[in-house]
Amino acid sequence: MSKYIVEITYCTQCRWLLRAAWLAQELLTTFEQDLYSVALRPGTGGVFEVRLNDDMIFSRKEAGRFPESKEIKQLVRDRVDPDRHLGHSDKTTLED
């Protein structure tokens, strides 16, 4: 099984460290056996990006919003272990 590296780049000027750290904790908890590391990388200019093995999977600037944790979990899961069920993070509506 390959180990994956996640990098979360966050804007220090915007004080988004806690948001990035919370997302890192969510990923480490969900994918504890699959991830080699989750790195927090300081940036500027309103950046909030998530990369998996150097492939950008989310950009706040491109999306025009912050990611939901379940959205990032689904994007990581789709690349790391597509057959894995994420429990409540797989639900798309309140009715599910």
N, C-alpha and C positions, 0 to 999 in steps of 0.2 A: 504494500500500500504506500503510495506516495504521500509525502507530507507537503502541505501547502503553506505559503507565506501570505499573510494579509497585511497591507499597509493602509493606514488611515491617515490622510493628510488633512490637517485642520488649521484654521486661521487663528493665530495667536492674538492678533489685534482685536478680533471679535470675541475672544475669550471662549472658544469652543472646545477647550481641552476636556472639560467634564463630559460633554456630549460624545466626544471621540472615545474617551476612556470607558464610558458606559457601553457604547457599541462594541468595543473590544472585549469587554467582560461578557456580553451576550454571545459573541462569537466563540470565545474560548470555552464557555460553558456548554454550548450546543455542539461544538465540533472538537471537543478536547482530545480525541484520538486521531483526528485528521490534520490538525494544524501544527506546523512546526513552530510558527511564531505569529504574533500580531504586533506590529510596530506602529507606534504613534509618531508621526512626522510633523513637526511644526512648519507652518507656512504662513503666507500673508495674502491680502487681497480678497478676503472672503472665500477662500478655498475650503471645500470639504469634499474629499474624494476618497473612494474605497477602491483598492486594487487587490487582485488575487493573482499572485505570481506575475506581477508586472502588467497584467491586463486590467484596465479600468473597468469596473463593474458598476460604479455609480459616481456621478459628478453633480454636486449641488448646482453648479452654474448651468449645466446642460438641462437638468430636470426642473430648475427653477424653484426647488424646495429641498428640504432635508429628507433623508430616507427614513422610512419606517424600519424598525429592527426586523420585523418579519420579512420585509421585502429583501433586505440584505441577506438574511438567513436563507431565503429561497434562492437567491442568485448564487450564493456560495454553494448550497446544497446541489444545485443543478450542475455544477462543475466538479464537485468533490465526490458526491455519492447520489446520483440522480434517483435511485430507488428508495432512498431514505424518506421515511415519513416524519414530518416535523411536528406532529400533534396539532395543537391549536394554531401554530404559525402557518399551517397549510390552509386554514380556512380563509375563504375570500369574502364571505358575507356573514352577517349576524345569524342568518338562517342555517348556516352549515352546521 
